[in-house]
Amino acid sequence: MNNALKLTADQALRSAIAYADIKNDELVCTSGSFADGLYHFLVTTLYMRYEFYVDAASGEVPGFSTEPLSCLETLGLCTEGEALPHVA
């Protein structure tokens, strides 16, 4: 077992959500992975997409970015990677 790993994935995700001041009732979906001592999370709310890296040993958030969702993504009409319909 890795002694440097102090945080579970759930604890690291809670740390990331607190870092961005996201309320639990705002969460739409989350996904995560682990590599090289860092948890990587993608978190979506109704209007924003967040990306976090959380150090598994310290709980610090060394990487964080946000981007607003497009109107069509917000309405659930398209997902990331889909071509947007042409609007005349």
C-alpha positions in Angstrom: 0.0 0.0 0.0 1.2 3.5 -0.8 2.1 5.3 2.4 2.0 8.7 0.6 -1.7 8.2 -0.2 -3.5 9.9 2.7 -6.8 10.9 1.2 -9.5 8.7 -0.3 -11.1 9.7 -3.6 -14.2 10.8 -1.7 -12.1 13.0 0.7 -10.2 14.5 -2.3 -13.4 15.3 -4.2 -14.8 17.0 -1.1 -11.6 19.0 -0.8 -11.9 20.1 -4.5 -15.6 21.0 -4.2 -14.9 23.1 -1.0 -11.9 24.8 -2.8 -14.3 26.0 -5.5 -17.1 26.8 -3.0 -19.5 24.5 -4.9 -22.6 23.5 -3.0 -23.7 19.9 -3.0 -27.1 20.7 -4.5 -25.4 22.4 -7.4 -23.6 19.2 -8.6 -24.9 17.6 -11.7 -22.1 15.0 -12.3 -18.6 14.1 -11.3 -15.9 11.8 -12.6 -12.4 11.1 -11.4 -9.2 9.2 -11.8 -5.9 8.7 -10.0 -2.3 8.8 -11.3 1.1 9.8 -10.0 -0.1 10.8 -6.6 -2.9 13.1 -7.9 -6.6 12.8 -8.1 -8.1 14.3 -11.3 -11.8 15.3 -11.1 -14.2 16.7 -13.6 -17.2 18.3 -12.0 -20.2 19.8 -13.7 -22.9 22.1 -12.3 -25.8 23.5 -14.2 -23.7 26.3 -15.6 -20.0 25.5 -15.2 -17.5 22.8 -15.8 -14.6 22.5 -13.3 -11.4 20.5 -13.5 -9.3 19.8 -10.4 -6.1 18.1 -9.5 -5.8 17.2 -5.8 -2.6 16.0 -4.2 -3.4 12.7 -2.5 -0.8 13.2 0.2 -1.5 16.8 1.2 -5.0 17.5 0.0 -3.8 20.6 -1.7 -5.3 21.7 -5.1 -2.3 22.4 -7.3 -4.5 22.6 -10.5 -7.9 24.1 -11.0 -9.7 25.5 -14.0 -13.3 26.4 -14.9 -15.3 27.1 -18.0 -18.9 28.1 -18.5 -21.2 25.6 -20.3 -22.7 26.7 -23.6 -26.4 27.4 -23.7 -27.0 24.1 -25.6 -25.0 22.1 -23.0 -26.9 23.9 -20.2 -30.2 22.8 -21.8 -28.8 19.3 -22.3 -29.1 19.4 -26.0 -25.5 18.5 -26.7 -22.6 17.0 -24.8 -18.9 17.7 -25.0 -17.4 16.7 -28.3 -20.6 16.8 -30.3 -20.9 19.2 -33.2 -23.2 22.1 -32.4 -26.1 22.5 -34.8 -26.0 25.3 -37.3 -28.2 28.2 -36.2 -29.1 30.6 -39.0 
